Amino acid sequence: MTVTDETPAQPTPGSPTPAVPGGAPVLEARGVTMRFGGLTAVKDVDMTVNEGEIVGLIGPNGAGKTTFFNCLTGLYKPTEGQVTLNGEVLPPKPRAVVVAGMARTFQNIRLFGNMTALENVMVGRYCRTSSMALTSILRGPKFRREEEATRARAQELLDFVGLGGSAEHLARNMPYGDQRRLEIARALATDPKLILLDEPTAGMNPQETRQASDLIFRIRDSGLAVVVIEHDMRFIFNLCDRVLCLVRGEVLVEGTPGEVQSDPRVIEAYIGGGDDDDDAPPRDDDPTTGADGIPNAPMTTEEQP
Ligand SMILES: Nc1ncnc2c1ncn2[C@@H]1O[C@H](COP(=O)(O)OP(=O)(O)OP(=O)(O)O)[C@@H](O)[C@H]1O
């Protein structure tokens, strides 16, 4: 896997003023429940994300993490419960949620493979442009001005995620780690207040994972709140201000990384949670964990590309 040596540029994707961690609530989910027929995938979940926070969502396979993300971002209409962004109730419609200021990436990368990196980011920007269909067809001066501004902003965001030199590369030819960063750039192009990242390091090597961690810190420092789903415990405990552990659709534990990491219920949930305990949190007596109690190797459950 190729890793770019480019040093990411420092322009901010959003507000130039870093938010104060633990400031006002940005996202509030209350009593979110999602049932598929007889299966309750998410049950009465509350989550608050404050300005300047990085919140982690962990849990064994099938715990309901992605379903919860889908409820937050309007892909699913929750069976019960409500989601507000900056105090406004979000309709369960993906485009409305993006326009309101929430962006996301997906567990399985969803880029336009035959478009360049720059074009992929420009697509993300179109929810903030005003050109109507007729303006686009006529390609008048207003359209051209907006197109130029969109292109410039997309390039700025590629620079920000460290892909400035890959603007003209076709997305499908880019290394896997770069594709994940490109997805983040496209999400940032929508000018979100909050970004949800679904397994941003899946399939990454350790160096790419460190770069991803640095990038998420820079996104937070630019004024965005961040929610991350990850199976890599070292990554999540080093990154997050707060962590929620979901088990069978319910919040089992919420706390600081230290509190969650050492909670016996979390350890039990992972160990008793199924055959695959690769994503179990570290145990004190586990020789594969470091002195900090965090695993020495990343533990991912998604197949490597
Ligand atoms: N569209 C759907 N229809 C029916 N059941 C679903 C659907 N989506 C998810 N589920 C079920 O809901 C439960 C939660 O799945 P979900 O993918 O949200 O878990 P997860 O915590 O994200 O898992 P992983 O870590 O493996 O990605 C699982 O039992 C899953 O099979």
The ligand as an SDF file (V2000), in Angstrom:
LIG
                    3D

 31 33  0  0  0  0  0  0  0  0999 V2000
  -31.1880   -3.2500    6.8910 N   0  0  0  0  0  0  0  0  0  0  0  0
  -31.2050   -4.1860    7.8570 C   0  0  0  0  0  0  0  0  0  0  0  0
  -32.1840   -5.1030    7.9210 N   0  0  0  0  0  0  0  0  0  0  0  0
  -32.2280   -6.0270    8.9020 C   0  0  0  0  0  0  0  0  0  0  0  0
  -31.3020   -6.1430    9.8750 N   0  0  0  0  0  0  0  0  0  0  0  0
  -30.2840   -5.2570    9.8500 C   0  0  0  0  0  0  0  0  0  0  0  0
  -30.1750   -4.2420    8.8580 C   0  0  0  0  0  0  0  0  0  0  0  0
  -29.0530   -3.5050    9.1040 N   0  0  0  0  0  0  0  0  0  0  0  0
  -28.4970   -4.0450   10.1910 C   0  0  0  0  0  0  0  0  0  0  0  0
  -29.2220   -5.0890   10.6460 N   0  0  0  0  0  0  0  0  0  0  0  0
  -28.9400   -5.8980   11.8290 C   0  0  0  0  0  0  0  0  0  0  0  0
  -28.8670   -4.9940   12.9140 O   0  0  0  0  0  0  0  0  0  0  0  0
  -27.8390   -5.3850   13.8150 C   0  0  0  0  0  0  0  0  0  0  0  0
  -26.8450   -4.2700   13.9700 C   0  0  0  0  0  0  0  0  0  0  0  0
  -26.0770   -4.1580   12.7760 O   0  0  0  0  0  0  0  0  0  0  0  0
  -25.0090   -3.0050   12.5360 P   0  0  0  0  0  0  0  0  0  0  0  0
  -24.4440   -3.1890   11.1630 O   0  0  0  0  0  0  0  0  0  0  0  0
  -25.6170   -1.7050   12.8530 O   0  0  0  0  0  0  0  0  0  0  0  0
  -23.9190   -3.3470   13.6420 O   0  0  0  0  0  0  0  0  0  0  0  0
  -22.4420   -2.7740   13.7940 P   0  0  0  0  0  0  0  0  0  0  0  0
  -22.2210   -2.5580   15.2450 O   0  0  0  0  0  0  0  0  0  0  0  0
  -22.2540   -1.6080   12.8930 O   0  0  0  0  0  0  0  0  0  0  0  0
  -21.5970   -4.0140   13.2900 O   0  0  0  0  0  0  0  0  0  0  0  0
  -20.1130   -4.0570   12.6290 P   0  0  0  0  0  0  0  0  0  0  0  0
  -19.1680   -3.6330   13.6880 O   0  0  0  0  0  0  0  0  0  0  0  0
  -19.9630   -5.4920   12.2720 O   0  0  0  0  0  0  0  0  0  0  0  0
  -20.1500   -3.1430   11.4380 O   0  0  0  0  0  0  0  0  0  0  0  0
  -27.2390   -6.6690   13.2540 C   0  0  0  0  0  0  0  0  0  0  0  0
  -27.8870   -7.7650   13.8660 O   0  0  0  0  0  0  0  0  0  0  0  0
  -27.5950   -6.5880   11.7870 C   0  0  0  0  0  0  0  0  0  0  0  0
  -27.6880   -7.8730   11.2210 O   0  0  0  0  0  0  0  0  0  0  0  0
  1  2  1  0
  2  3  1  0
  2  7  2  0
  3  4  2  0
  4  5  1  0
  5  6  2  0
  6  7  1  0
  6 10  1  0
  7  8  1  0
  8  9  2  0
  9 10  1  0
 10 11  1  0
 11 12  1  0
 11 30  1  0
 12 13  1  0
 13 14  1  0
 13 28  1  0
 14 15  1  0
 15 16  1  0
 16 17  2  0
 16 18  1  0
 16 19  1  0
 19 20  1  0
 20 21  2  0
 20 22  1  0
 20 23  1  0
 23 24  1  0
 24 25  2  0
 24 26  1  0
 24 27  1  0
 28 29  1  0
 28 30  1  0
 30 31  1  0
M  END
$$$$
